[in-house]
Amino acid sequence: MTNSTAAAESGSGGSFAKRDLLLELQEESQRTWSENNVFECDAPMEGMGTADEKFFGNFPYPYMNGLLHLGHAFSLSKLEFAAAYHRLCGKNVLFPQGFHCTGMPIKACADKLAREIKTYGCPPVFPEEDAEMSEAEADTAKVDPTKFVAKKSKAVAKKGKGASQWEILKMSGIPEDEIPKFADPLYWLEFFPPLAMRDIKAMGCGVDWRRSFITTDMNPFYDSFVKWQFHTLLKAGKVVKDKRYAVFSPIDGQPCADHDRATGEGVGPQEYTLIKMKVLEFNEALSKLDGSDTYLLAATLRPETMCGQTNCWALPDGDYGVYKGLNNEYYVMSERSALNLSYQDRMPETGKPELVLSIKGSDLFGLPLSSPSCSYEKIYVLPLMTILTNKGTGIVTSVPSDAPDDFAALEDLKNKPKLREKFGIKDEWVLPYDVVEIIDIPELGTAAAAKVCKDMKIQSQNDTKKLAEAKQLVYLKGFTDGIMNVGPYKGRKVSEVKPIIKEEMIKANQAILYNEPERQVMSRSGGECVVALTDQWYLTYGEQEWKEATQRCLANMETFDLAARHQFEHTLDWLNQWACSRSFGLGTRLPWDPEFLIESLSDSTIYMAYYTVAHILQAGDMYCKEEGAAPGGIKAEDMTPEVWDAIFLGADIPESTPVPKELIQKMMREFNYWYPFDLRVSGKDLIQNHLTFCLYTHTSIWSEREDLWPQGMRTNGHLLLNAEKMSKSTGNFKTLGQAIREYSADAMRIALADAGDTMDDANFEHQTANGAILRLTKELTWIEEVLNSVDAMRDEEPTSFLDRVFDNEMNICLQKTKESYDHYLFREALKFGMYDLQIARDTYRFACGPEGMNRRLILKYIDVFARGMTPIVPHTAEHIWRNLLKKDGFIVKAGWPKQEPIDLILQSMATYIESTIAHLRKSIIRAEQPPKTRKGEPAAPPPSPVCALELVVPSEYGGWQAKALDILKGIFEEHTAAGSPNGKKFPDGLMGLIMSKVRQDKEFLDMGQKAIKATIMPFFKTKADNAEITGIQSLDIKLPFDEFAILTENAKYLERSLKLDSISVRSITYEQQQHENDLIKSAAPGSPAALFTHS
């Protein structure tokens, strides 16, 4: 017994010996790979390599504010499996991995920890109420259906409900005495990247670690590279400074991009038009404002409908304020909207709205207003109970002709005197105001809201569900199909005049442009975000020429999933200018405006190019700590834009540079060999920002070199753990390191491969990973045992039926495994390369019986298993290769096994044998059942057991079946002669065509409709399906193989499988069959009659 066998077997008593064996093999393989630099790769010398010999894949560098977890491992595994497959097949593979430290999150976390320590002590003692985050902080607003947005931000999903920064670090396994060091943001950069590298190595990933790096100016060479990137974008006119609306964090004093957010990832600014409704007379509550220019600001998305106003709405219990505006104006609005507006140059002081007076919504009722474009000279403020104060200003203008909510509420006030009395509403404020018909909508008329409310039987403003449906219908049809019915634009489409009317109102000082977040956004620093008009640097995403180039890049890029392509296309449709500068956080400073930092989603778009030269510049040190370690002692400041231009853009090498010319040429060779990258893998949530930004930046930097644009991006869904979301707070969470220690890398990798390959959420199952430990160790034990006895096996050409079937099954599994790897379908590769292959082996082992297995086939099986599964279980495969098979070199570079031709007829013969065994087993069970008796009669004794059987095999089809085959053959030949236009062997609508032929044939009709439906048509369907797979030979009146000979040769196998004493086989012709009993008459080629003998 070998050491590994003994170790595996000792695990049966409940110890962890089986898992520990895999960990030992894992450590041994990784040590051997590292000692031999197996995964390091360089571009060949000039003229010695071609692009089709290389594979360059990459994975978004993970953010270094914590340990890597299984979610990271799931996406990373897709690249690892692909890279390992291409390396196995002989390609020169580059798989580098860096670590992202740019942006706010690390700085925000460090500052949060410092505040906790300062406020609550060290270690902090938190008050009870701070133990959990308020539910109000949860982002419950509806998602904009026009954008692909995660239901929960990654930040919230990672930390669960409201843990403090101290607790988050503690739950990550960091000792309490070390946690205070994390109050320094630079300590995060020192602490987490080496741990991430450790865990990725332990996973067995084939990374060239010489090329690893961290971001930010802590790495001077990467810092120089990013500065060059932005210099190049600036020269191309892709970076501009302007005032733009951006989601903004008041706490941080800067725009808040997706990666800077705790909630609200993917949320952008929502534009409204604020209608200035002037107060004509002041009541007692607003008396101190008498004589001033005071306006109620109503937020609307439909300024073109203002000519249909009949009143204004306010929330009775709503909290409102009067705020000082520009030019001695005063605005009535909610506090939240006033804060937003103050960041948009519409109030005297940015970020500090000046509150003049606090009021309730009820204080506004009855105020007479003059509203722009209104058909009535004076309208009044009335109560509306359904106003949401987390949207707009809390003031709503009423257009009952085209807003179902307004129509229902106004009708309530008109028809319910007690409702008017409840809120002190006078009749003259309501009753004289009729609907103004302003838009003509096909099928809905000029009073669309009234018609839809009537059609949907909406009774009051409380029918909120129906009103939401009505609103969606009226608003959509009104915008797309509506025609203006009044005013200067009468007769023109609403969609055409809407922007014109909005601009006219703003220019006339009748309205104000206003933006707020589409839904709540919380920054990682803890504050709620607003929309600010920020004067900063923007990338001009969405600019028409740039957008068209990026669409062309996408069209030529493989996305591996149609849903992913649609998400990319959708993102390109809506993505517009992007704020790329920040004043707070970690990162690289804008080279021409060092007041600003480059934000984290903007410095991470073409770093894949930096991978190609990082190992040269950094001398294998991800931090670049040792000054002068680079070849020739060059420094980061020596890497001028002109030097980078030469490396990446093919410009002339500058003459006056301290960087040696030979070194620049070496870096040029590396870049030109490895680029473009072939595959980038990522979670699907990055399509809406990072991945699309990557496409944009490539198409600008290499605008003249489309051959350097990305070749493929593969995205996946999120990872569930045991069918539940991963969450630290619930304990349903595993770091990558924990999973490796619990299962071993190879067993974990099997569970990751098995979790799924689509964009749907995948599921990592403990049971799968645990079962993989047993499967792998059991396989190793079996391989060792057979290798110890292999010399005693049959050593001959595999000519017997069972040998040929097993050989063919291995060839089939091998081909399907390769096809799966080629399409990056790793779950399928696992199925064919491990599960199906092992089933074929086990079937063969049992079928051989006393005669034993073929030595040559068993050695082939071990080789096919080991090499075919190398991308998924490389440590186990390396052990088999080097230690059990005693092969030279490394299996990770051993080449794909030789693919032998597949014999489909032989496969059908094997399927026939196995299906015959299954069918006979069921028939024997039925034959041994006691006969049924009538009610009241004693149960009959069961028959004696079946001990033998005779199989009667018809040699050919005859009668109606032969006619059916002839019909199918004629259709087959006619369709294939026409070139098979649908890519199949039969035309579309085959069964309908067959039915028409059956109905024209007397022999078929004489059999009756029941037989046609239950017998004839299923026969046609079965034979047509077979012909699609195996070809026209399936339509012969004889089977494509000798059924009698196969059954005779495998009689002993059938006897063992069915546990019978003997099986005999006889063949009869169709003519002979007609003179036999009904049982034999019912037999057909492929379905022999079974005659049982009982003991």
N, C-alpha and C positions, 0 to 999 in steps of 0.2 A: 504494500500500500504506500503511495507517495505521500509527501507531506501535505499537499493541498487536499488530497482526498481525505486524509485523516482529519485535517482541520475542519473540513466541511461536514464530515460525519459526526464530529464531536458536538456540532451545534444542535443535534436533535434533542438534547436534554433541556432545551429552553435557554441556553447561553447565546451569546452573540458571535459564536465562532464562525458561522457562515459569513456574516457581515464583515467580521474582522479579517477573514481571508481575502475578501474583495478589497478591503482597505490596504492590506499588505501588497497585493498585486498592483493596486493603484499607485502606491508609494514607489514600488520598484520600477514600474514603467515610467513614471514621471521623472524619477532620478536618472534613468537611462536616457530618456529623451533630452533632458537638460544637459547631461554630461556630453552628449553628442550634438548639441545645437540643432536638433532635428527640425525645429520649426523656424529657424532663422533662414531668411531667403534674401537674395540680392538680385538685382538686374544683371543679366549676362553681359559680357563685353559686347561692344558695338558689332552688330552683324551676326551675333551668335544665337539670338533668341527671337521668337515671333510672338505676336500678340495672342494668337490662339493657344499658345502653350502656357499662358498665365491665367490666374484667377485672383482678383483683388476684391475681397469682401470686407465690410465694416459694419459696426454696430454703434449707435449713438453713445458717445461717452457718457457714462452715468454720472449723476450729480453727487458730489462728495459731501453730503450732509448726513450720512449714515452708512450702515452696512448694506451690502447688496442682499437682496432677498430673492425668493423663488420667482417673483414676477420678472425681475431682471434676467434670471437664469432662463426663463421660458423663451423670451425674445432672443437672448444671446445664443440659446441652443440651436435656433434655426440657422444662424450663421455658422456656428461650430459644425453642425452636421453637414452643411453645404461645403464648407472649406475642407473638412476632413474627406469628404467624398471626392472632391476634385484633386486633392493631394494624393489620395489612394490611386486615382486613375492616371497619375503621372504628371499632373500639371504643377507648375511652379506657383505656389500659393502664398499670397500675402494676407495675413490676418493680424492687423495691429490693434492696439487698444489703449486709448488715452482716458483721461479723467477730467471731468468738467467742474470748475470751481468758480466760474464767472457769475456775477450777478448779485442780487439781493439776498437770496435764501440763507447762505452761510452767515453773512453779516447780520441779517435780521435775527437768525437763531442765536448768534453769539450775543447780540445786544439784548435779546429777550432774556437769556440766561443771566447776563450781568444785572439786569433790572430785578430779576427774581432773587438773586443773591443779595443785592443791595436792600431790597424791600423786606425779604423774609428770612434773611440770615443764611449761613452756610454751615451745614446743609439747611436748605430753606424749610420752614414750617408754615405750610399754606393754611389759610383760614378755610373753614368748611365750605363756604359758598364758592370758593375758587376751585374746588375739587373737580367740578364738571362744568363744561361749557353750556351756556344757555341754549335751549333749543331755538331761540330766536336768531342765533347766529347761523343756524343751518340755512342753506340756500334752497328755499322752497318755491321760488318763482318759476313760472313755466318757461321751458326752453324755447328759444326762437326756432321755429321749424325750418327756417332757411339755413341754419348752420348745424354742422355736426359737432355737438358738444357733449362731453361726458356728463353723466347724470350726477356724479360726485367728483369734485376735484381730486387730483392725486394727493395733494397735501392732506386733505381731510381723510381720504381713504387710508393713507399711511398711518396717521397718528390716532385715528379713532376719535372718540368723543373727548376732546378738550384736555388732553394731558398737558402738563406744564413742560417746558423745555428740559428741566431737570429730570422729570419722569421719563420723557422720551429717550434721553441719553441713558438713563438707568436701565430702561427696558431693552436697550440695544446691547446690554452686557458690559457697559463701561463702569469700572469700579467708582464708588462715590468719591473716594479721595482724589480721583483724576478728573472728575467732572468740572470743577472750577476752572481748569485750564482752558476749557472750551469757551470761556468768555472772551478769549482772544481769537478773532476769526482766522488768523493765520495758523493757529494750532489745528484747526479742522483740516487744513491743507496738508499738514504733516502727518496727521493721525490716520485718516480714512483711506487715502489712495493706496498705501502699502497693504492694508487689509483687503481692499478690493482685488488687488493683484494676487494676493495670497489665495483668495477664494476662487478666482478664475483659473489659477494654476491648478488648484485642487480639483476643480471640475474636469480637468483634462483638456482644456481648450488649447488648440495649437497656435498660440499667439507668439509673434515675434516681439518679445518684450524690449528689444533694443530700441524700438520705435515708440515706446510709451512716453507720455508727457502729461503734465497738468497745464491747465489754462491760467490766465491772469498774468500780470506783469512780474509775478514771482518766477516765471519761466521766460527769460529775456528773448530767446530765439522765437518762441511761439508769439510773444508780444510783438516782436518785429514783423512776423508773418502777418498777423491780423492788421497791423498798421498798413502794411503793403496792400492787403486786400481792400481796405477802405480808401487808400490813395487811388487805387485803380478804379473803384466804383465812383469816386468823386470825379475823376477825369472823364469817365463815361457819362457823367451827368445823372447818375443814379442816386446821388445823395444831395439833398437840398435842405436849406434851413428856412423854416417858415413857421407861421402860427397855424397849428392844426388842433382839432379836437382829439383828445386822448384820455383814456381811463387813467386816473391820477390818484396817487395816495397822498392825502394831506399830511399824514404822519411822516412819511418819508420825503415829502417835498419834491416828488418826481413822478413821471408816468409809471404805471404799474403794469408790466407785461405779464403774459400768461405764467411764466415760471416764477414770477414774484408774488403770486396770489395764493392765498389759503383757500378761497372759494371763488367761483366765477370764471374758471378757465374758459377761454374762447369768447367771453363777453366783450362786445365793443360798444361804442357810443350809439345812442338812438337819438335821431334828430327830431325835434318838434318845432312847431311855430307857436310862439306865445302871442295870443291875440290880446291887444291892449284895450280893455273895456273900461272906459272912463267913468268915474263916479260923478253923477250930476248933482246929487244932493246928499249931504252927510247926515246920518242919524246920530243919536246920542253917543253910541259906542265909538263912533269915529269923529266926534265933534272937534277934537283937537287938530284934526287935519283940514278943517273947513277952509276953503279958499285955495287949497293946494291942488296940484295935478296928481291925482291918485288914480291908479289903475288896478283893476283885478286882472291878473295874468292867467289866461286860460290856455293850457297846452293842448294843441290839436295836431293830428296827422293829416287833416283834411281842410286846409285853408280855403280851398275852392268852394266850400259849402257855406261860407260865412253869411252869404246873402239869404240863407234860410233860417237864421237865428230867431228864436222866439223868447228866449230867456237865458239865464245863467244859473248854474247849479253850484251849491256848496254842501258839504257834509255837516249836518246839524251839530254833532259833537266834535267835529274836527278842530284841531289846533292850527290856527293861522297866525300870521304876523304881518305887520305893515313894515316894509323894509325900504330904506333910502336907496333910490336908484341914481342914475346919472341925470344931469341937467335939472336938478331940483324936482325930480319925479319921485313918486312913492308907489311901491308895488305890494299888492296883497297876494300872498302865496304861502305855501307850507315852508317850514324851517329847512327841510331837506332840500327842496328845490331852490331855496334862496342861497344855500351853501354852494350848490352846483353853479348857479348863475353868477355868483361872486367870483368864480374861477374862470369866467368867460368874458372878462372885460366889460361887464354890464353893471357893475356896482363900484362905488368910490374906492374901495380897498379890496385887493385880491384876497380871497379866503376868509374875509371877515365881514359878513353881511351885517349891516347896522340895523338892529331891531328898534323901531320907533314905538310900536304898540303891539301887544299880544291880544288876540281876540279869538272867539269861538266862531264856528261856522254860522250858528244861529244869530250872531250879531250882524251878519251881512244880509239877512233876509229882508226883502223889501227895498234894498238899495236900488235906486234908478240908475241905469247905465246907458251910455252911448257906446255902441259897438261898431267897429268898422264893417262896411259893406252890408250892414243889417237893413232889412226892408222896413223895420219899425224904428221910429225916431227914438223911442225909449223902451228898454226892456228891464226886467227886474230879476233880482237874485231869489231863487227858490230852493227848497230842500230836496236833496237826493240822497237816499240812504246807502247806495251801493258804490259810492266813490271810494277808491283806494288811494291812500295818501303815500304809498310807496311807489307810485307812478305819477308822472306829471307834477302839477303844482297843487293839486287838491281843488282847483277851480276848473269847472267844466262848462263850456258853452253848449247850448242846446239847439240842435237842428233836427226837429222831429220828423221832417220830411224824409230824411235819409239815415237816421240813427234810431233803430228799434228801441233801444234803452230810453232815449229821450222821448220818443212818442208814447211809450207805455207809462213813463213817469208823469208826463204832462197830462195824459188822459186820467190818471189816478187823481191828480189834483183837481182837474175840472169836474170829475164825476163824483168826488167824495168830499162833501162839505166838512165832515168831521176831521178829515185829514188836513184840510186847510186851517180849520180851527185849532188843531193840535199845535201847529207851528206858527200860528198868528199870521197866516197868509190872507191878505185881502183879495176879494173877488176881482177887483180891477187890475191886480197884478197878473192874473191868470186867464180869466174867461175871455177877454177880448182878443187873445192871441191865437190865431188859427195857423195851421200848417201852411208854409210857403213852398210851393212846388217849384223846385229849382233845377232838378235833373230828370231827364227822361231816360229810363232804363228799359230796354227791350224785355217784354214779358212781365215787368214789374210796374211799368207806368211812371207817372210823375210824382207819386206819393208812395214810394217803394216801402218805406217802413210801415205805413198803415196797412198796405196790402199783405205784407209778409206776416205781420202780427195777427191779422185776421185769418190768413190761411193756416197759420200754425196754432190758432186758438190760444194766443197769449192773453191772459186775463189781467195781469198787473205787472208792475216792475219787480215783483217777487218771483216771477217765473224765470229765474236767472239762467237755468240750463237752456231753455228754449230761446231766450234772448241772445245767448252767446251764439247759438246756431244761426239765428236770424241776422245778427250783426255780421257774421262771417260772409253770409250769402249776399247781403245788400252791399257791403263794402267792396267785396271783390267784383261783383257785376257792375257796380256803380263806377269803379275806377276803370275797368277794362272795356265796358260797353256803353257807359253812360254818356249822354249828350247834354251839354248845358242848355237850360230852358229859359234862363233870364240873364240880364246883364250884357256887358259889351262883348262877351264871348259866346253869346247865344248861338247854338248850332254847331259848336265845336266840341270835340271829344274831351272828356274830363281829363284823361291821361295826358293830353297835349297842353291844356291850359293850367293844370295844377301848378307846375313850377313857375309859370309866368305870373299867376295871381299871387303866389307866395312872395316873389321878388318885388312885385309892385307894392305890396303891403309893407314889406320891410323898408323899402326905399321911402315910402310915405310916412314912416315912423308910426305906422298903425300896428306893427307886429315886431317881435324880436326873435331871432334865431336862437334856439336853446337846445342843448344836448345833455343827456344823462345816461348812465350805464343801462344797457338793455335789461339787466336784472342785477341784483345785489352782487357786489364784488368786495371781498375782504382781502386786504394785503397780508402778507406773512408777518408784518409788524403788528397786526392786530386791529387796524383801523378800517372803517368803511371807505370805499373809494368813491370819487366823484368823476365828472368829466371836466377837464380843464382845457382852455385854449392855450396851448403851450408853445413857446417860442424855442424850438429845438431842431435837431437834425432828423431828417426822415429819409428812409429808402422809398423810392417812388414805385413800389410794387403797384401793379394795376395800370401803369402807363402803357398805352396801346401797343406800341412796337415791342416793348419788353415782354408784355403779356403774350403777344403772338409768338415770339420766339420760345417762350416757356411752354406754351401749348404745343408747339412743334416738338419740343424736347419730350414732353409727356407722351405725345402720339407715338414716338419711336422708342419709348422705354417700356420694358416689361414690368407689369404690376402684379402679375400672377393671380389676380382676382378682379373680376369685373366691378365688384362693389368698391374696391379700392380705387380703381380708375375713375369711377363716378364721383367719389369723394374728392379726389384731386381736381377733377374738372369743376366741381361745385366750388371748391376753395378758390380756384383761379377766377371764377366768375365774381366772387364778392370781395376778395382780398384787395385792399387798397393801401395807400401810403402807411408806412410802419415807422413809429418812433424808435430810432435805433440808438439814442443816446440817453444816458442817465447821469445823475450827479452823486449817486450814493451806491455803495456796494464794492465788489471786487471786479477786476477786469483790466482791460487795455484802454488807454485814453485815446480819444480821437487825435490823430497826429497833427491836424491843423487847428484844433480847438481843444486843448488839453483840459479845459474846465470840465469837459464831459467825458464820461466813461462809455464804452460801447456795450450795449446791453447783451444779455446772455443768449438770446435767440439770434443775434446778428453776428456774433463772433464765432458761430458754430455751423457755418454753412458750407465752407469748402476746406475745412481742416483735413479732409481726407487726402488732399494734395500734400499737406505738410507731413503726413505719415511717410510719404515716399522719400523724404530727406531727413526726417527727425533723427534717425540713428547716426547719421553722419555729423550733424551739427551738435547733438547732445551727448555724443559718446556713450550712449546707453544709460544716461542719468535723466530720469523724468523731471527732476527739479532743476537741472543745469547748475548745480551748486558750485561745482569746481570751475572757477574762472580759468579760461585758457585750455580747457580739456578738449575742445574741438580741434580737428586737424589743423595744423599750421598756427595754432594758438589764436584763431580768429575769434572776434567778439561779436555780440549781437549788433552793436552799432555799425559793424562792418557790412552787415547785410542791408545794404541800402535798397530803395525801390528799384534801382537799375539792376542790382544783382538778382533780386527776386524776379524781375522782368525777364532776365536771361534764362533763369531756371524754369519758370512756369509758362512764359509767353514766347520763348524762342527768340527774344531780342538779342542784339549783339552784346557780347560780354564787355563790360566797361573796362577801359584800359587802366584807369586810375582807381584800382581797388586793392585793398590788402588781402582780399580773398584769392588764393591761388587759382589760376585759370583751370588747372587740372581738377581741382575740387569742384568748381562750378560745373565743369563738363560731366563730372561723375554724378552730381545731383541732377543735371539735365537728363542724363541717361536713365537714372532711376525713375524720374517722373514720367518720361516719355515711354518707358517700358510698362509701368504699372497702370498708367491712366489710359482710358477712363476706368473708374471702378465698375465692377461687374454686378455687384449686389450690395444693397444696404438693407438691413433688417431693422424693424422698429415696431413699436406698438401703434395701433391705428390712430390713437389720439394725437399723434404728432403730424398727421397729414395736414391738419388745418393750420399748422404754423411751421415747425422746423423743417419738415420734408419738402414742403412747397417752397420755403425760403431757399432751401438747398438748390432746387431746380432753377429758381430765379437767378441766384448768384452765379451759378455755373454758366448760364446762358449769357450773362453780361461779361464776366471775366474772360471767358473763352468764346466770345461772340463770333470770332472768325474760325473757330475750330469745333464744329458740331460733333466731330468724331471724339471729342473729349468730354462730351456731356454724359451724365449718368445713364448706365445701361439697364439697371434693374433696381426696383425697390419692392421689398416684400413686407407687408404689414400683417400683424396678427391681433387677435382680441386680447383682452385682459385674462389673467390667470386666477381661477378660483382654487381654493384649497379644500378638498373634500366637499365640493359642491357649495361652498360658502365663500363669501368675500373674505379676503385676507384682512385682518384687523388686529393690531397690537392690543387694543383695549379688550377684545373678546378672547384673546389668546389664540385665535385661529390664524397663526402667522408663523412663518419659518424664514430665517435668513438662509442664504445660500450655504454658508458654512455649517449651520445646523443640519440642513438636509443632507449634506455630504457625509457628515459624521454619523447621522442616523441610518442612512441607507447604503452608503458608498456612492462614489461618483457614477459608476456604471448603472447601478440600479436606479438612481435618481434620473439619469439620462433616459433610461427606458420609459420611466413614468412621464418625463417631459415630452418624449417623442409620441407617446400614447395619448397625451392630453388633447391633441388636435392640431390641425393645420389651417383652419379657416379664419375668417375675421370675427367669427362668433367667439364669445368667451369660452376659454378652455378650462379643463378641470384636472388638477393634479391630485391623484388619489393615493392615499397612504397604502391602501390595499395593493395597488398596482406596483408601487415601489417596493413594498415588503415582499410581494410575490416574486418580483424580479430577482431579489437576493437568492431565493430558493431555486428559481429557474436557472440562474447563471451557475450557481455552485453545483447543482445537480448535473448540468451539462458538462462542467469541468470534470466531475467524477466519472461520468460515462465515457468521456473522451480518453481519460487516463486509462480506464479499464480496457477499452477496446484497443488502445495502442499497445498495451501490455500483452494482448492476445492476438494482435493483428497477423502475426506470422502463421498462426494456426488456421486462418480463414482461407476460403477458396481464393485462389489467385489465377483468374482467367478473364478473358474478354467477357464483358457483360452481354451475353447473347440470349440468356433465358428471358422469358416474358417478365418475370418479377424484376430481374436486374435491369432490363431495358426500361421498364416503367419507372423504377426509382431514378435511374439516370435521367430520364426525360423530365420527371417531376423536379429534379434539382435544376435542370436547365430552364424550366418554366419559372421556378421561384427566382432564379438568378436574373432572368430577363425582366420579370415584373419588379424586382427590387431595384434594378438599374433604372428602369423607366420611372419609378417613384422618386428616386434620388434626382433624376434629371429634371423632374418637375417640382422638386422641393416638397414632396408629399411624404414626410418622414413617418407619419403614422402608418401609411401604406407600406413604406420600406420595411418598417418593423414587422408588420404583418407577414409580408412575403418572405423576408430575409431571415426571420426567426421563427415565428409561430407556424406558418405553413410548411417551412422547410423541416422543422422538427416533427410535425405531423407526418410528413412524407417519410421521414426516417423511421418513425415508430411503426408506421404501417408496413414498411418494407421489412423491418426487423421481425415483426410477428409473422408476416406472410412467408418468410424464408423457412421457418420451422427448423427441423433437425438438420436440414441441408446447410444452414448457416448463411451468413452474409458474404458478399463479395469484397475482398480486401481492397481492390482498386476503387470501388465505389465508396467505401467507408472513408478512405483517405481523401477522396474527392469531396465527400460531404464535409469533413472537418475543415478542409481548405475553403470551401464555398461559405460555410458558416462563419468562419473567422474573418475572412476578408470582406464578405458581404455586410457583416455587422460592425466592422471596424469604425465607421463614422459614428455609430451610436454607443458601442461598448468598447472603446479603444484599449482600455487597460486589460480587460479579459482577453481580447483578441491578440494583444501583444504577448501575453503570457502563453497563449496557445501556440503562437507562431515561433517564439524564441525558445520557450522552455519545454513545450510538449512535442512540437513538430521538429524542433532543433534546426530551424531555418536561419539563414544569415540575414543581416540587415534588419529593417524595421517594417512591421506589417503596415504601418501608416503610409508607407511609400512603396508597398509591394506590388501595386498594379491590380486592376480589376481582374477577377478570375476569367479564364477563357470561356467565351460563350459558345456553346455548341448549338446546332440547329434544333429547333423544337419540332417534334412529331405530333401534330394535332390528332392524327388517327390513333396513335398509340395512347395519347391522353384520353381519347374517347373510349378506348378499350379498357383502360384502367378504371375510368368512371363507371363503365358498364359492370365490371366485376364488383366494385364496391356497392353499387346500387342494387345489383342482383343479390348480394349477401344481405343487405338491409331488407329488401323485399321478401326474401325467403325466410328471414328470421321472424318477420311479422306473420307470414303464412304458417310457420310451424306453431307459433303461439296460438293462432286460431284453430289449427288442426288438433291441438291438445286440449282445447276447451270442451267441456261436456256439452252434449246437444241440449238445445232448449226444450223445455217441457211445457205442457199446457198448465194453466192455473189449476191448482189443486192436486196435480200429479206429483209424486215424489221425484226429487232431483235425480237425473240420470248420472251414473258413475262416469268419471272422465275417461277418455280413451287412454290406452297405453301410450307412452312417449314415442315420438317419431325417432326411428333409429337409422333410416336410410331414405334416400329419395332418388327418383329418376327425373332428369331434366330432358324434356322433349323440345328440340330446337327446330323451328321452321327455317328452311334454307332461304326462303324468298317471300316477298309479298305477292299477293295475287288479288283477283277480284277488284272491288271498289278502291282498295288501298293502292293497288298498282296504277289504277286510273288517276287517283289523286296525285301520286308521285309524278306521273307523266304530265299532268296539268302544271304542277309546280315547276318541273324542269323546263317546260315551254316558256313560262313566264320568266324564269331565271335567265335563260339563254337570250330571250328577246331584250330584256333589260340590260344585261351586260354587253350585248352587241351594240346597244345604243350608247355605251360609255358610262353606264351607271351614273346618270346625272345627279342623283341625290347622294352619291358616295356609298350606297348600299347595294346589296346583291338583288334586292327586290324593290319594285317601285313603292312609293308611298300609297297608302290606301289599299294594301295588298288584300286584306281579308274581305273588303267590299268587292274587289275584283273577283276573288275566288267564289264568293257567295253568288255573284251573278252567273258564273259558269256552272255552279252546282244546280241552280234553279233551272238551267237549260238542259240538264242531263237526266234522262228518264231513270237510269239505274239509281242515281242518288235520290230522286224524288220518290221512287217506289219504296225506299227504305223508311220514308216518313219524316215529318218535321222534327219529331223528338230525337231520332237518330242523327239527323243533320246537326242539330244543336249540341247534343251530348257526346256524339262520337266522331262524326265526320269532320266538323270544323276544328275541334281540338287537335285531331290528327294533322290536318293541314298546318295549324299554328306550330305544333311541335316540330314538324319536319322543316318548315320554313326557318324557324329559329336555329335549328341545327345547321342548315345550309349556310346561314349568315356567318357561322363560325368556321365550319370545316369545308365549305364549298359544295360544288354540284354533286360530288360523289355521294353526299348524304341523301340524294334523291334517287339513287339507283334502287331497283327492287330487291337487291341484296345489300346487306350491310357492308360498309367499307372494310370490314375485317371478318375473319373466319370465326364466327361465334362458337361453333362446335369445337374447333381446335383450342380456342382460349379456355373454354369451360373444361375441356378434357385435361389440358395442361395444368390448370389450377384446381383440379378436383380435390387434391389434398389440402390446399389452402382453404377451400370452402368447407371441407370436413372439419378442420380445426376451428374455423370461425363459427360454424353452426353446431359444433359438438355432436356430429353424426358418425356412425360407423362406416358408412360408405355412400358415395354419390356416383351414379352412372349417367352418361349423356348419350342421347341418340338424336340423329338428324333425320328430318322428313321433308319431302317436297310439299309444295302447296297442294298438288293433286292428291297426294297421300293423306294430307291433313284433312281433306274434306270427308274422308271415310272413317275418321276417328270420333271419339266421344266429344261432347260439348266443351269440356275443359281444354282438350288439345286443340279443338277448332278455334278456341278463343285466343290461342297463342299467336305471337307475331315475331318477326325478327327483332331481337333486342328484348323480347319479353317471353321467355320460354315457359312452357307448362311444367308444373311441379307435381309429380305423383309420389305421395308419401307412403312409406312402409312403417307400420307401428310395431314395436317390440312385443 
